């Protein structure tokens, strides 16, 4: 494809940082991971960061931290990457799918309330595509209901809500450093919390349940006989990944600013294309535009899949919009219990993600929007 949907911003600085980690001899979880945890937590307004192997494993640990298990229900958006729902099943609980807001693609107090039951123990709310959900409203509602709120911030590094970074004030938030995210370590993730005891347990859970980390054992001048306090996991990040992540974190502000400029230009170009609604900021916050997605409304005369094919024929790599987990074979067993999700099904059918990255040019945008304009009339 001449115009890819996403290119990670990686350069010589990341290569040198990774090489320095290799030369140091410390390539597993070590001092660079600890530094990355501190700096990332500070960037998103949290007190503690716990680096993990992916956002998915971070969500799993969040479920364990909240003591979610069999017999419990956890409300999640179906309109999300399937990992959001999968994390609930990892602990034997039942995901309950809530619909989303048409403009933001996020769950709201109203959509969550519509499916809440006496068995609801937690909510996983997603800042979808970097668009923040209404954190003030949903946190207040979760507290009032007496349920845990986990923020799936996989795409949201650099987004803000109510003037604060997404993640500030969250009970627990999980983050992704996959290559399609603004900050990437190849694979990898982070869990952020404010409670120091929660941070201690998360660090233990990611490292087999040991009461002392491998880094602390190696740093000790005396033999350390560790104990394993609970059944846990190997969800660690390496120092090589963290070295790359530290460089990436330094790029974040510039990347967000550039992506917001490109998103604004897309919206200006698309303003006169009939039947296209572009993602935009909600009133209470600003997105990082990890993804720039558009919705094709009924007056747009070409189907979404045909649009994707037409773009591909001209060298443009676009993607279908966010998936609907409840329509996937993995969740077919829940079909009899899933209520109506009309907005989710509309968005997953009629939306697509356009290219947006640091190497995207104005000429690229002109070509993409030109193709959409041609297709608008069918």
C-alpha positions as CSV (number, residue, x, y, z in Angstrom):
1,X,0.0,0.0,0.0
2,X,1.3,3.5,-0.8
3,X,-0.5,5.0,2.1
4,X,-0.5,2.7,5.2
5,X,-3.2,3.1,7.9
6,X,-0.5,3.4,10.6
7,X,3.3,3.7,10.9
8,X,4.9,3.7,14.3
9,X,7.3,6.6,15.0
10,X,10.6,4.8,15.5
11,X,14.0,6.1,14.8
12,X,17.7,6.0,15.7
13,X,17.1,7.0,19.3
14,X,15.0,4.0,19.9
15,X,17.6,1.7,18.2
16,X,20.4,3.2,20.3
17,X,18.4,2.9,23.6
18,X,17.6,-0.8,22.9
19,X,21.3,-1.4,22.0
20,X,22.4,0.2,25.3
21,X,20.0,-2.1,27.2
22,X,21.6,-5.1,25.5
23,X,25.1,-3.9,26.2
24,X,24.3,-3.3,29.8
25,X,23.7,-7.1,30.3
26,X,20.3,-6.4,31.9
27,X,17.7,-7.4,29.3
28,X,14.9,-8.8,31.5
29,X,12.8,-6.7,33.8
30,X,15.1,-4.3,35.6
31,X,16.1,-0.6,36.2
32,X,14.8,0.7,32.8
33,X,11.4,-0.9,33.5
34,X,11.3,0.8,36.9
35,X,12.2,4.2,35.4
36,X,9.6,3.7,32.6
37,X,6.9,2.9,35.2
38,X,7.7,6.1,37.1
39,X,7.8,8.4,34.1
40,X,4.7,6.9,32.4
41,X,2.7,7.2,35.6
42,X,3.8,10.8,36.1
43,X,2.8,11.5,32.4
44,X,-0.8,10.2,32.9
45,X,-1.3,11.6,36.4
46,X,-1.2,8.4,38.3
47,X,0.8,7.6,41.5
48,X,2.1,4.2,40.4
49,X,2.8,2.4,37.2
50,X,3.2,-1.4,36.8
51,X,4.7,-2.5,33.5
52,X,3.3,-5.7,32.0
53,X,3.6,-7.7,28.8
54,X,0.4,-6.3,27.2
55,X,-2.7,-4.3,27.9
56,X,-4.6,-7.6,27.7
57,X,-2.6,-9.0,30.6
58,X,-3.0,-5.7,32.4
59,X,-6.8,-6.0,32.1
60,X,-6.6,-9.6,33.4
61,X,-4.6,-8.4,36.4
62,X,-7.1,-5.7,37.0
63,X,-9.8,-8.3,37.3
64,X,-7.7,-10.3,39.7
65,X,-7.0,-7.2,41.7
66,X,-10.8,-6.5,42.1
67,X,-11.4,-10.1,43.1
68,X,-13.7,-10.8,40.2
69,X,-14.5,-14.4,39.6
70,X,-17.2,-17.0,38.7
71,X,-20.7,-15.8,39.3
72,X,-19.8,-12.2,38.8
73,X,-20.9,-10.0,35.9
74,X,-18.7,-7.4,34.4
75,X,-20.2,-4.8,32.1
76,X,-18.1,-4.1,29.0
77,X,-18.7,-2.5,25.6
78,X,-19.1,-5.0,22.8
79,X,-17.7,-2.1,20.6
80,X,-14.1,-2.7,21.4
81,X,-11.2,-5.0,20.6
82,X,-12.1,-8.5,21.8
83,X,-9.4,-8.4,24.5
84,X,-11.7,-6.2,26.6
85,X,-14.3,-8.9,27.0
86,X,-11.8,-11.7,27.0
87,X,-10.2,-10.4,30.2
88,X,-13.5,-11.0,32.0
89,X,-13.6,-14.6,30.9
90,X,-10.0,-15.2,32.0
91,X,-11.2,-15.0,35.6
92,X,-14.4,-17.1,35.0
93,X,-16.7,-14.1,35.2
94,X,-19.4,-13.2,32.7
95,X,-19.1,-10.2,30.3
96,X,-22.3,-8.3,29.9
97,X,-22.4,-6.1,26.8
98,X,-23.5,-2.5,27.0
99,X,-24.3,-0.3,24.0
100,X,-22.3,2.9,23.3
101,X,-22.8,6.5,22.4
102,X,-23.1,7.2,18.6
103,X,-20.7,10.2,18.6
104,X,-17.9,8.9,20.8
105,X,-18.2,5.1,20.6
106,X,-18.0,4.9,24.4
107,X,-20.2,3.5,27.1
108,X,-22.2,6.0,29.1
109,X,-23.9,6.0,32.5
110,X,-27.2,5.4,30.7
111,X,-25.9,2.4,28.6
112,X,-24.3,0.8,31.6
113,X,-27.4,1.3,33.8
114,X,-29.5,-0.4,31.1
115,X,-27.7,-3.7,31.6
116,X,-26.7,-3.5,35.3
117,X,-28.0,-6.3,37.5
118,X,-27.5,-7.3,41.2
119,X,-24.6,-9.5,40.0
120,X,-22.7,-6.6,38.4
121,X,-19.3,-6.4,40.2
122,X,-17.3,-4.2,37.8
123,X,-17.3,-2.2,34.6
124,X,-14.6,-2.0,32.0
125,X,-15.0,1.3,30.2
126,X,-12.9,1.9,27.1
127,X,-11.5,5.2,25.9
128,X,-12.2,4.1,22.4
129,X,-9.7,5.0,19.7
130,X,-8.3,7.6,22.1
131,X,-11.7,9.4,22.5
132,X,-12.1,9.8,26.3
133,X,-15.3,8.6,27.9
134,X,-17.0,10.9,30.5
135,X,-14.8,9.9,33.4
136,X,-16.5,12.2,35.9
137,X,-20.0,10.8,35.2
138,X,-19.0,7.2,35.1
139,X,-16.7,7.2,38.1
140,X,-19.4,8.9,40.2
141,X,-22.0,6.3,39.0
142,X,-19.7,3.4,39.7
143,X,-19.0,4.6,43.2
144,X,-22.8,5.0,43.8
145,X,-23.5,1.5,42.5
146,X,-20.7,0.1,44.6
147,X,-18.9,-1.6,41.6
148,X,-15.3,-1.4,40.5
149,X,-14.4,0.7,37.4
150,X,-11.5,-0.4,35.2
151,X,-10.5,2.0,32.5
152,X,-9.3,0.4,29.3
153,X,-7.0,3.2,28.2
154,X,-5.2,1.0,25.6
155,X,-5.4,3.8,22.9
156,X,-5.6,6.8,25.2
157,X,-2.0,7.9,26.1
158,X,-2.0,11.7,25.6
159,X,-5.8,12.1,25.7
160,X,-7.4,14.4,28.3
161,X,-10.7,14.6,30.2
162,X,-11.8,17.6,32.2
163,X,-8.4,19.2,31.8
164,X,-6.5,16.2,33.2
165,X,-4.7,13.4,31.4
166,X,-6.8,10.3,30.9
167,X,-5.7,8.1,33.8
168,X,-5.6,10.8,36.4
169,X,-7.8,9.7,39.3
170,X,-8.6,6.3,37.8
171,X,-8.9,3.5,40.4
172,X,-7.1,1.2,37.9
173,X,-6.3,1.8,34.2
174,X,-4.7,-0.4,31.6
175,X,-2.6,0.8,28.7
176,X,-1.2,-0.7,25.5
177,X,2.2,-0.2,23.8
178,X,1.3,-2.1,20.6
179,X,2.8,-0.6,17.4
180,X,-0.5,1.0,16.5
181,X,-0.5,3.0,19.6
182,X,1.2,6.4,20.0
183,X,3.7,5.1,22.5
184,X,5.0,1.7,21.4
185,X,7.5,-0.9,22.8
186,X,6.6,-3.5,20.2
187,X,4.4,-5.3,22.6
188,X,3.8,-4.4,26.2
189,X,1.5,-2.6,28.5
190,X,1.1,-0.8,31.8
191,X,-1.4,-0.8,34.7
192,X,-1.7,2.5,36.6
193,X,-3.2,2.9,40.1
194,X,-3.1,5.4,42.9
195,X,-3.3,2.9,45.8
196,X,0.2,1.8,46.9
197,X,-1.0,-1.5,48.2
198,X,-2.6,-2.2,44.8
199,X,0.6,-1.4,43.1
200,X,2.5,-3.9,45.4
201,X,0.0,-6.7,44.6
202,X,0.1,-6.0,40.9
203,X,3.9,-6.3,40.9
204,X,3.6,-9.6,42.7
205,X,0.9,-10.9,40.4
206,X,3.0,-10.1,37.3
207,X,6.0,-12.0,38.6
208,X,4.7,-15.5,39.7
209,X,3.5,-14.2,43.1
210,X,7.0,-13.7,44.5
211,X,7.3,-11.5,47.5
212,X,10.5,-9.9,46.2
213,X,11.3,-9.0,42.6
214,X,14.0,-10.6,40.6
215,X,15.6,-7.1,40.3
216,X,15.7,-6.7,44.1
217,X,17.2,-10.2,44.6
218,X,20.0,-9.5,42.1
219,X,20.7,-6.2,43.8
220,X,21.0,-7.7,47.3
221,X,24.4,-8.3,48.7
222,X,23.0,-11.2,50.8
223,X,21.2,-14.3,49.6
224,X,17.4,-13.8,49.3
225,X,15.1,-16.7,49.8
226,X,11.9,-15.6,48.1
227,X,8.4,-16.9,48.9
228,X,5.5,-17.3,46.5
229,X,2.4,-15.8,48.1
230,X,-0.3,-16.7,45.6
231,X,-0.8,-18.3,42.3
232,X,0.1,-15.7,39.7
233,X,1.6,-15.1,36.3
234,X,4.6,-14.2,34.2
235,X,3.5,-10.9,32.7
236,X,6.7,-9.0,32.8
237,X,8.1,-6.3,30.5
238,X,11.8,-6.4,29.5
239,X,14.3,-3.6,29.9
240,X,14.8,-3.6,26.1
241,X,11.2,-2.7,25.7
242,X,11.3,-0.1,28.5
243,X,14.3,1.5,26.9
244,X,12.4,2.0,23.7
245,X,9.3,3.1,25.7
246,X,11.3,5.9,27.5
247,X,12.3,7.4,24.1
248,X,8.7,7.0,22.8
249,X,7.3,8.8,25.9
250,X,9.4,11.8,25.1
251,X,7.8,11.9,21.6
252,X,4.2,11.7,22.9
253,X,3.3,15.4,23.2
254,X,4.6,16.2,19.7
255,X,2.8,13.2,18.2
256,X,-0.5,14.2,19.8
257,X,-0.2,17.7,18.5
258,X,0.6,16.5,15.0
259,X,-2.2,14.0,14.9
260,X,-4.7,16.6,16.1
261,X,-3.6,18.9,13.3
262,X,-4.0,16.1,10.7
263,X,-7.4,15.2,12.2
264,X,-8.6,18.8,12.0
265,X,-7.6,18.9,8.4
266,X,-9.4,15.7,7.6
267,X,-12.6,17.1,9.2
268,X,-12.3,20.3,7.1
269,X,-11.9,18.3,3.9
270,X,-14.8,16.0,4.8
271,X,-17.2,18.7,5.8
272,X,-18.8,18.9,2.3
273,X,-18.8,15.1,1.6
274,X,-22.5,14.0,2.1
275,X,-23.1,11.1,4.4
276,X,-19.8,11.2,6.3
277,X,-19.5,11.9,10.0
278,X,-16.0,12.2,11.3
279,X,-14.9,11.5,14.9
280,X,-14.3,14.6,17.0
281,X,-13.6,15.6,20.6
282,X,-16.4,15.3,23.2
283,X,-17.3,18.5,25.1
284,X,-15.4,17.4,28.2
285,X,-12.1,16.4,26.7
286,X,-9.6,16.0,23.9
287,X,-8.6,12.8,22.1
288,X,-5.1,11.9,20.9
289,X,-6.6,10.6,17.6
290,X,-4.9,7.2,17.9
291,X,-7.5,6.4,15.2
292,X,-9.3,8.7,12.9
293,X,-12.6,7.0,12.2
294,X,-15.6,8.0,10.1
295,X,-19.2,6.9,10.0
296,X,-21.0,6.4,6.7
297,X,-24.5,7.6,7.2
298,X,-27.5,6.4,5.1
299,X,-27.1,9.2,2.5
300,X,-23.6,7.9,1.6
301,X,-24.4,5.8,-1.4
302,X,-21.6,3.2,-1.2
303,X,-21.3,0.4,1.4
304,X,-18.5,0.4,3.9
305,X,-16.8,-2.8,2.5
306,X,-17.0,-1.4,-1.1
307,X,-15.3,1.8,0.2
308,X,-12.5,-0.2,1.8
309,X,-12.0,-2.1,-1.5
310,X,-12.0,1.2,-3.6
311,X,-9.4,2.7,-1.3
312,X,-7.3,-0.4,-1.5
313,X,-7.4,-0.3,-5.3
314,X,-5.9,3.2,-5.1
315,X,-3.2,2.2,-2.7
316,X,-4.8,3.4,0.5
317,X,-4.8,1.0,3.5
318,X,-7.9,1.7,5.6
319,X,-9.6,-0.6,8.2
320,X,-13.1,-1.6,9.1
321,X,-14.3,0.3,12.2
322,X,-14.1,-1.1,15.7
323,X,-15.3,-4.7,16.0
324,X,-18.4,-5.8,17.9
325,X,-17.3,-8.7,20.2
326,X,-20.8,-10.0,20.6
327,X,-21.0,-10.8,16.9
328,X,-17.8,-12.9,16.9
329,X,-17.9,-16.7,17.1
330,X,-16.1,-16.7,20.4
331,X,-19.1,-15.1,22.1
332,X,-21.9,-17.0,20.2
333,X,-22.7,-18.8,23.4
334,X,-23.9,-15.5,25.0
335,X,-26.2,-14.6,22.1
336,X,-29.4,-15.6,24.0
337,X,-28.5,-13.2,26.8
338,X,-27.3,-10.2,24.8
339,X,-29.8,-7.4,24.7
340,X,-30.3,-5.0,21.8
341,X,-27.1,-3.1,20.8
342,X,-28.3,-1.0,17.9
343,X,-25.6,1.7,18.1
344,X,-22.8,-0.9,18.4
345,X,-24.1,-2.8,15.4
346,X,-24.5,0.4,13.3
347,X,-21.0,1.6,14.1
348,X,-19.3,-1.7,13.5
349,X,-21.1,-2.0,10.1
350,X,-20.9,1.5,8.9
351,X,-17.6,2.9,10.2
352,X,-14.0,2.7,8.9
353,X,-10.6,3.9,10.1
354,X,-8.6,6.2,7.7
355,X,-4.8,6.5,7.7
356,X,-3.4,8.8,10.3
357,X,0.3,8.8,11.3
358,X,3.4,11.1,11.4
359,X,4.3,10.4,7.7
360,X,0.9,11.2,6.3
361,X,1.1,14.2,3.9
362,X,-1.5,16.7,2.8
363,X,-1.4,15.1,-0.6
364,X,-2.3,11.8,0.9
365,X,-5.2,13.3,2.7
366,X,-6.4,15.0,-0.5
367,X,-6.3,11.7,-2.3
368,X,-8.2,9.8,0.4
369,X,-10.9,12.4,0.7
370,X,-11.1,12.7,-3.0
371,X,-11.9,9.0,-3.3
372,X,-14.6,9.3,-0.6
373,X,-16.1,12.2,-2.4
374,X,-16.3,10.2,-5.6
375,X,-18.0,7.3,-3.7
376,X,-20.4,9.5,-1.9
377,X,-22.8,9.4,-4.8
378,X,-22.6,5.7,-5.3
